[in-house]
Amino acid sequence: MKKTAIVAGAILGFLGVALGAFGAHALEDLLEANGYVDTYETGSRYHLIHSLFLVVLGILAGQGESRWLKIAIYATIIGIVIFAGSLYILSTLNIKWLGAVTPLGGLGFLTAWICLLIHTLSKKTS
């Protein structure tokens, strides 16, 4: 899981920077016309934060894996794809029903953070 999380974090981090820059420059007029600049920026911000979180989870997995870290890693990946992905698509294609999908990605993030907490509290050492 260590390698999976760090590789996924690196790839998703790269994509987060690339999509953030693409939105700020190439899509600026479209996002302003649609009124979705803030929405796109929110997707980009959560995308990047959780890409870094994946790397942290990978580092922790290197110290000792657990089912809670495994769930956290997969929930974070799914959260990025659904949360940020739905906001990117909503912002650029103006598909409004995707706004109803976005919270599912947020649930992925919440699940990951809770799993990290459970993993930490269940460790025998302090």
C-alpha positions in Angstrom: 0.0 0.0 0.0 2.9 2.4 0.7 4.0 2.5 -3.0 0.4 2.6 -4.2 -0.4 5.6 -2.1 2.8 7.5 -2.9 2.5 6.8 -6.6 -1.1 7.8 -6.7 -0.4 10.9 -4.7 2.4 11.9 -7.0 0.3 11.3 -10.2 -2.8 13.1 -8.7 -0.6 15.9 -7.4 0.9 16.4 -10.9 -2.6 16.4 -12.4 -3.8 18.8 -9.7 -1.1 21.3 -10.5 -1.7 20.9 -14.3 -5.4 21.2 -14.1 -5.2 24.2 -11.7 -2.8 26.0 -14.1 -5.0 25.0 -17.1 -8.1 26.4 -15.3 -6.3 29.6 -14.4 -5.0 30.3 -17.8 -6.6 28.4 -20.7 -10.1 28.2 -19.1 -10.2 31.5 -17.4 -12.7 33.1 -19.9 -15.0 30.1 -20.0 -15.0 29.7 -16.2 -15.8 33.5 -15.7 -18.5 33.3 -18.4 -20.1 30.3 -16.7 -19.7 31.8 -13.2 -17.7 28.8 -12.0 -14.3 30.2 -11.2 -14.7 29.6 -7.4 -16.1 26.1 -8.1 -13.1 25.1 -10.2 -10.7 26.6 -7.6 -12.5 24.6 -4.9 -12.0 21.4 -6.9 -8.4 22.2 -7.5 -7.7 23.0 -3.8 -9.2 19.8 -2.5 -7.5 17.9 -5.3 -4.1 19.1 -4.2 -4.6 18.9 -0.5 -5.7 15.3 -0.7 -2.9 14.4 -3.2 -0.5 15.4 -0.4 -2.6 13.5 2.1 -2.1 10.4 0.0 1.6 10.8 0.2 1.4 11.1 4.0 -0.8 8.0 4.1 1.8 6.2 2.0 4.6 7.2 4.4 2.5 6.0 7.4 1.8 2.7 5.6 5.6 2.3 5.4 5.7 2.3 9.2 3.1 -0.5 9.4 0.1 -1.1 7.3 -3.4 -1.6 8.6 -6.8 -2.1 7.0 -7.7 1.4 8.2 -4.8 2.9 6.2 -5.8 0.8 3.2 -9.4 2.1 3.4 -8.1 5.6 3.8 -5.9 5.4 0.7 -8.7 4.1 -1.5 -11.3 6.5 0.0 -8.9 9.4 -0.7 -8.4 8.4 -4.4 -12.1 7.9 -4.9 -12.8 11.2 -3.2 -10.4 13.1 -5.4 -11.8 11.6 -8.6 -15.5 12.2 -7.6 -15.2 15.5 -5.7 -12.6 17.3 -7.8 -13.6 15.6 -11.0 -17.3 16.5 -10.7 -16.4 20.1 -10.0 -14.0 20.3 -12.9 -16.7 18.9 -15.3 -19.5 21.1 -13.7 -17.3 24.2 -14.1 -16.3 23.6 -17.7 -19.3 21.8 -19.3 -22.0 23.4 -17.1 -23.6 20.1 -16.3 -25.5 21.2 -13.2 -26.6 17.7 -11.9 -23.0 16.9 -11.1 -23.3 19.2 -8.2 -25.4 16.4 -6.6 -22.5 14.0 -7.1 -19.8 16.1 -5.5 -20.8 15.4 -1.9 -20.1 11.7 -2.5 -16.5 12.6 -3.1 -16.6 14.6 0.2 -17.8 11.5 1.9 -14.7 9.7 0.6 -12.5 12.4 2.1 -14.3 12.2 5.5 -14.0 8.4 5.4 -10.3 8.7 4.8 -9.7 11.2 7.7 -11.8 9.1 10.1 -9.9 5.9 9.1 -6.6 7.7 9.8 -7.9 8.6 13.2 -9.0 5.0 13.9 -5.6 3.7 12.7 -3.8 6.1 14.9 -5.9 5.5 18.0 -5.7 1.7 17.5 -1.9 1.5 17.5 -0.4 -0.1 20.6 2.5 2.3 20.8 2.3 6.0 21.7 
